[in-house]
Amino acid sequence: MLKKKQLAYFKKILNEQLDTLLAEASKTVNGMSNINENIPDPSDRATLESDRYFTLRIRDRERKLIGKIKDALERIDNDTYGICESCEEEISEKRLKVRPVTTLCIDCKKKQEDDERVRGI
C-alpha cells in the first residue's frame, strides 16, 4: 500500500497534469472562436481545416486523459489508488511514476495486450 507521502506526490502530479490539459483546452476554444472564417483561397482554407481537425483530435485524446486523471484522483480519495483492478495486487511505484493514471499492474497489462493481439484488436 502506498504511503501518505507517496499518495500526496501522485495527487500533485495528477492535479498539475489536469490543470495543464484544462488550460490547453481553454486556449483551443478561444483560438478557434477568434479565427477569421472568411478565407477565400481554397488552399489556405484546406490548410486551416486540416490544422483544426488535427487540433481537435489531440484535444479529444486529452479529454479522455482528463477523465482518466479524474478517476485516478478519485481512487486516491477512496484509498484504492495503486491497486490493480484485475488481480488486486499493488501496482509498482515505478509503473505509477511512468503512467500515473494506470489501473493495471504490469503483468495484467501485458496479459491484456496479449489477449488483444490474439483477438486482433
N, C-alpha and C positions, 0 to 999 in steps of 0.2 A: 504494500500500500504506500502511496506517495505521502511524503511528509507535508506539513502545512507550508513550509518554506518552498518546496518544490511546486505545490499547487499554486501558490502566490506567483511564482515565476511564470508558470504556464498561463495563468489568468492574465498577467500583464502582457505577455506576448500576444495572446489571442485578442485582447482588447486593442492593442496597438494595430494589429492587422485589420481588425474590424473598422477602426477609425480611418485608417488609410483607404480601405476599399470604399467606405461610405463617402469620403471626401472626393475620390476619383469619380464615383457615380454622379455626385453633385456637379462636378466640373463638366462632365459629359452632357448632362441635361442642360446646363446653362450654355455650353458651347453650341449644342445643336439648335437651341432655340434662338441663338443670336446670328446664325448663318443666313446670309442673304440668299433667298431662293431664286432670284432672277439671274440665272446663268445661261446666256444664250448659246455659248459654244458647246456642242454635243460632247466633245472630248473632255472638256473641263467638267461638265455635268456628270459624265460617266465616272470620272476620277473621284468626284465628290461623293457620289453614291457608293462607289466601291469602298472608299475610306469610311463612310458611315456604317456600311454593313460590317466591315472588319471591326470597327469600334464597338458596335452593338453585340457582336459575337463575343468579344472579350468581356464586355460588361455582363453578358448573360452567364459566362463562366464564373465571373466574380460574384454574381448574385447567388449562384449555387454554393460558392465557397463561403459567402456571408451566412447562409443557412447552416452550413457545417460548423462554422465558428460559433454561432449562437447555440447550436446543440452541444458543442464541447463546453462552452461556458455553463450551460445548464447542468451538464454532467459533473462539472466541478462543484457546483452548488449542491448537487444531490449526492455527493461523495461516491460517484461511480466513474469518475474520470480516471483513465489509465487501466481500466478493466476491459478485457476483450469481450465483445458481445457474443462471440461464438463459443469459446472454451471457458470463459470467465476467469482466466488466469491474468496476471499482471502483464501489461504491455511495458516493454523495457523503456527506461528513461531515454536511452539513446534514440529509439524509434520515435518517441514523442517529441524529442527535440527536432528531428527531421520533419515530422509530419504531425504537428500538434492536434490536428482535428481527427486523427485516426481513431477507428473504433475496433480495429482488429490487431492482434499481435502478429508478428512477422510470420509465424508458422501458419496461422489461419489465413492470412492474406495470400501467402504462397499457394495454399490449397485452393482458395477461391479463384486465383488466377489460373491455376492448372485446370480446374473444373471448367472455367470459361473457355480456355483454349481447346479443351476436348469437345465442348459443345459448339465451338466455332463462333463465339460471341465476340 
